[in-house]
Amino acid sequence: MFAVVDIAGQQFKVEENSKYYVPKLKADLEAEIVFDNVLVLTQDDSTKIGTPYVDGIKVHAKVLEHLQDDKVIVFKKKRRIGYRKLNGHRQELTRIEITKIA
């Protein structure tokens, strides 16, 4: 069984008892979060597709930690002009565990 859930504007294919990195959520550690924006639900051989969301289905998750992703380096250069620009970015993430799909 899996579901496609809209979490913070991004779509994730989630299964029970699995862990995912999602964009940072405003929740405390060990907090229980409920996502009700389920786009697709697949059980056994049946599939429910929402318009836009499937009614009555919720995905329960637990916040494990807040962290930052690896640094991404952005380097720009124009040759023979002397223009060089270096910039870095670390995205903030939240690690969640899907406890149940109900």
N, C-alpha and C positions, 0 to 999 in steps of 0.2 A: 504494500500500500504506500502510495506517495501522494503529495499534494504540491501544487505550484502556488506559492504565497507571495503577495506583494509586501515587502518589508522595506520601509524607508525609501519608497520609490523605485526599488529594484525587485526583480522577480527571482525567486529561489525555488528550486525543486528540492523538497525536504522529505525525509523519511523519519520514522520514530527512532529514538535512541541514537541519533547521529548529531554531530557537532558541526557548526558552520560559523564562518566569520562574516559579519554583516556590518554595514556602516554604523557608526556610533549611535547608540540608543540612550535616551534619558531614563535610565533605570539603575537601581542600586544592585550591588553584587548579591547573588543568591535570590534575586527577586523573580517572581513568576510573571511572565508576560503572556498575554493572549492576543493572537493575530486572527482577525475575522475577515481579512481580505484574501480569501481563498479563491483563486481563479480556476483551478482544475483539481479534481479529486479522482484518483484511480484506486479502486478496490477490486481485488480478484480479477474478474473479466469485465466489470462495468466501469464506465467513465462518466463523470458528471462535469459538464463545462458550464461555467457561470456566464451570466449576461449582465454586468461584468463580473459579479461575484456569485459563488455558490451559497445559497441560503442555508443557515443552520449548521454550518461547519466551522469549527474553530481549531486553531493550532496552538497548543500550549508549549511554552518554552521557558527555560531557566537560564538566567544570565550567569555565565561562568567567570568572565573577566573582561576588563577594558584594557586595550593595548594599542600600540602604534605599529603600523606596517613597516616594511623595510623602506629605506630612503630611495627616492627616485630622483636621479640627477637630470636636470634640464640644462644643456649647454648650447648656446647660440654663438655663431661666429660668421663674420663676413670677411672674406679673404682680401688682403691688400688694403684694408681700410683701418685695421687696428681695432675693430669692434669685437669684443668678447664679453659674453655675459654668462655667469654660472648661477644656477638657482637649484635648490633642493626642496623636496616636499615629503612629509611623512603623514600618511592618511591615518586617522584615528578609527579603530575598529572595536567591535564588541563580539566576543565569542559566546555563542548560545548553544544550548543542547535542547533538541526537540524532545519533549517528554511524552506527549500524546497528540493524536489527531482525532478529534471527536466531532 
